Amino acid sequence: MFTGIITDVGIVRSVEKRGDLKARIGTAYDTSTIEIGASIACDGVCLTAIETGPDWFDVEISAETQDKTTIGHNGWEGGRRVNLERALKVGDELGGHIVSGHVDGMAEVIAMDDEGDSTRVTFRAPDALARFIAPKGSVALNGTSLTVNDVNGSEFGVNLIPHTKTVTTWGDVKVGDRINLEIDTMARYVARLREFED
């Protein structure tokens, strides 16, 4: 489990296709504290550390994960920046919201507008996921816990403050980009319960 609070921006150093995809990610984390088998959210995708070095860790990415996330669609290549978060530990502060690292689909950035120092970003969600997104609710986008400002059909907007753009990869995002989307777990359960009421 994760919180959606990004704690490092890693750099994809290499990608190798060997059955599954293997990627090496450079990090500022103290890699001596990353156990083999540990979960690390990379742009919101829960991946398993299979090897570590002085300032990097390796992950393997299955065909299923590539198909369902931006890893297979935007393409990970050397030099790409990715949002990182280590798994939540008992007693850690829950600053964002509960995030599983299981991406539900991809949203597309359809507009970006500066509002003072902040940026309003508008996304189009897949129709099957749009019903789970509500104003003032939470979503995880590329692993970042964000509050939904408004919803209009399958489109929704969030506001990015300067701090978020500085300490994550959101300063790199542009119109047309696809973004990993994980809907709020609570919204999923509420929708499921409503199915039994109807």
C-alpha positions in Angstrom: 0.0 0.0 0.0 1.0 3.6 -0.7 -0.2 7.1 0.1 0.3 8.9 -3.2 2.9 11.2 -1.7 6.0 11.1 -4.0 9.2 10.8 -2.1 11.7 10.7 -5.0 11.9 11.3 -8.8 13.9 8.4 -10.3 15.5 8.2 -13.7 15.1 5.2 -16.0 18.7 4.3 -16.8 18.1 1.3 -19.0 15.3 -0.9 -20.4 15.9 -4.5 -21.6 13.4 -6.8 -23.2 13.9 -10.4 -21.9 10.5 -12.0 -22.0 9.2 -9.4 -19.6 10.6 -5.9 -19.6 13.5 -5.3 -17.2 14.2 -1.7 -16.1 17.0 -0.1 -14.0 15.9 3.0 -12.2 18.3 5.5 -10.6 17.2 6.8 -7.2 18.2 9.0 -4.3 16.8 6.4 -1.9 19.3 4.6 0.4 19.2 1.4 -1.6 20.8 -0.6 1.3 17.4 -0.3 2.9 15.5 -1.7 -0.1 15.0 -5.4 0.4 14.8 -7.7 -2.6 11.1 -8.3 -3.2 10.1 -4.8 -1.8 7.3 -3.0 -3.6 8.0 0.5 -5.0 5.4 2.5 -6.9 6.9 3.8 -10.1 4.6 6.4 -11.8 1.9 4.8 -9.7 2.6 1.2 -10.8 3.5 -1.2 -7.9 6.7 -3.0 -9.1 9.0 -5.4 -7.3 12.6 -4.6 -6.7 14.6 -7.7 -8.0 18.1 -6.3 -7.6 19.8 -3.2 -6.1 23.0 -1.3 -6.6 24.6 1.8 -4.9 22.1 4.2 -6.4 19.7 2.1 -8.4 17.2 -0.7 -8.3 15.9 -3.1 -11.0 12.3 -4.1 -11.7 10.6 -6.5 -14.0 7.4 -5.5 -15.8 5.0 -8.1 -17.1 3.2 -7.9 -20.5 -0.1 -7.4 -18.6 1.4 -4.4 -16.7 2.8 -2.9 -19.9 -0.6 -3.3 -21.7 -2.6 -1.6 -18.9 -0.2 1.3 -18.0 1.8 4.0 -19.7 4.9 1.9 -19.4 3.8 0.0 -22.6 2.1 3.0 -24.3 4.4 6.0 -23.6 7.4 3.8 -23.5 10.0 3.8 -20.8 13.4 4.6 -22.2 16.7 5.9 -20.8 16.5 9.3 -19.2 12.7 9.2 -18.5 11.8 10.6 -15.1 9.4 8.7 -12.9 7.6 9.4 -9.7 8.7 7.0 -6.9 7.2 6.1 -3.6 8.2 3.3 -1.2 5.6 1.1 0.4 3.7 2.4 3.4 4.9 1.1 6.8 2.8 0.8 9.9 3.0 4.1 11.8 3.9 6.2 8.7 2.0 9.4 8.2 -0.9 9.0 5.7 -0.6 12.4 4.0 -2.4 11.5 0.8 -5.0 8.7 0.5 -4.8 4.9 0.4 -3.3 3.9 -3.0 -2.7 0.3 -4.0 -0.4 0.8 -6.9 -2.8 -1.2 -9.1 -3.4 1.1 -12.1 -7.0 1.0 -13.3 -6.4 2.6 -16.7 -5.0 5.6 -18.4 -6.3 9.2 -18.5 -5.3 11.6 -21.3 -4.3 15.2 -20.6 -6.6 17.3 -22.7 -5.9 20.9 -21.4 -3.5 22.7 -19.1 -4.2 26.3 -18.0 -2.2 28.4 -15.6 -4.2 29.9 -12.7 -1.9 32.2 -10.7 1.1 30.1 -9.8 -0.8 26.8 -10.1 -1.8 24.8 -13.1 -5.3 23.4 -13.8 -5.0 20.2 -15.7 -8.0 18.6 -17.4 -8.1 14.9 -18.1 -10.3 12.5 -20.1 -10.9 9.3 -18.2 -12.0 6.0 -19.9 -15.8 5.8 -19.8 -15.7 2.7 -17.6 -13.7 4.6 -14.9 -15.3 8.0 -15.1 -18.2 7.1 -12.8 -15.8 6.5 -10.0 -14.4 10.1 -10.1 -16.2 12.7 -8.0 -15.6 16.4 -7.2 -13.5 16.7 -4.0 -12.7 13.0 -4.3 -9.2 11.6 -4.6 -7.4 10.0 -7.5 -3.9 8.8 -8.0 -2.3 10.1 -11.2 1.1 8.8 -12.1 1.3 7.8 -8.4 0.5 11.2 -7.1 -2.5 11.7 -4.7 -4.6 14.5 -6.1 -7.9 16.1 -5.3 -10.5 16.3 -8.1 -11.8 19.8 -8.5 -14.5 19.3 -11.1 -16.1 16.6 -13.2 -17.9 16.9 -16.5 -18.9 13.5 -17.9 -15.6 11.7 -18.6 -13.5 14.8 -18.1 -12.2 15.9 -14.7 -9.7 18.6 -13.5 -7.1 18.8 -10.8 -5.0 21.8 -9.6 -1.2 21.4 -9.4 0.5 23.8 -7.0 4.1 24.9 -7.7 5.5 22.5 -5.0 3.8 19.5 -6.7 5.3 20.5 -10.1 8.7 20.8 -8.5 9.0 17.6 -6.5 7.3 15.3 -9.0 7.3 14.7 -12.8 4.2 16.9 -13.2 6.4 19.8 -14.4 7.2 17.6 -17.5 3.6 16.8 -18.4 2.0 18.2 -21.6 -1.3 18.0 -23.4 -1.7 14.7 -25.2 0.2 12.7 -22.6 -1.3 9.5 -21.1 -1.3 9.2 -17.4 -1.6 6.2 -15.1 -5.0 6.5 -13.3 -5.9 4.7 -10.1 -9.4 5.5 -8.8 -10.1 5.8 -5.1 -10.7 2.4 -3.4 -13.6 3.9 -1.4 -15.3 5.0 -4.7 -15.0 1.5 -6.0 -16.6 -0.1 -3.0 -19.4 2.5 -2.9 -20.2 1.8 -6.6 -20.2 -1.9 -5.9 -22.6 -1.6 -3.0 -25.0 0.5 -5.1 -25.2 -2.3 -7.6 -26.8 -4.5 -5.0 -29.3 -1.7 -4.0 -30.6 -1.2 -7.6 
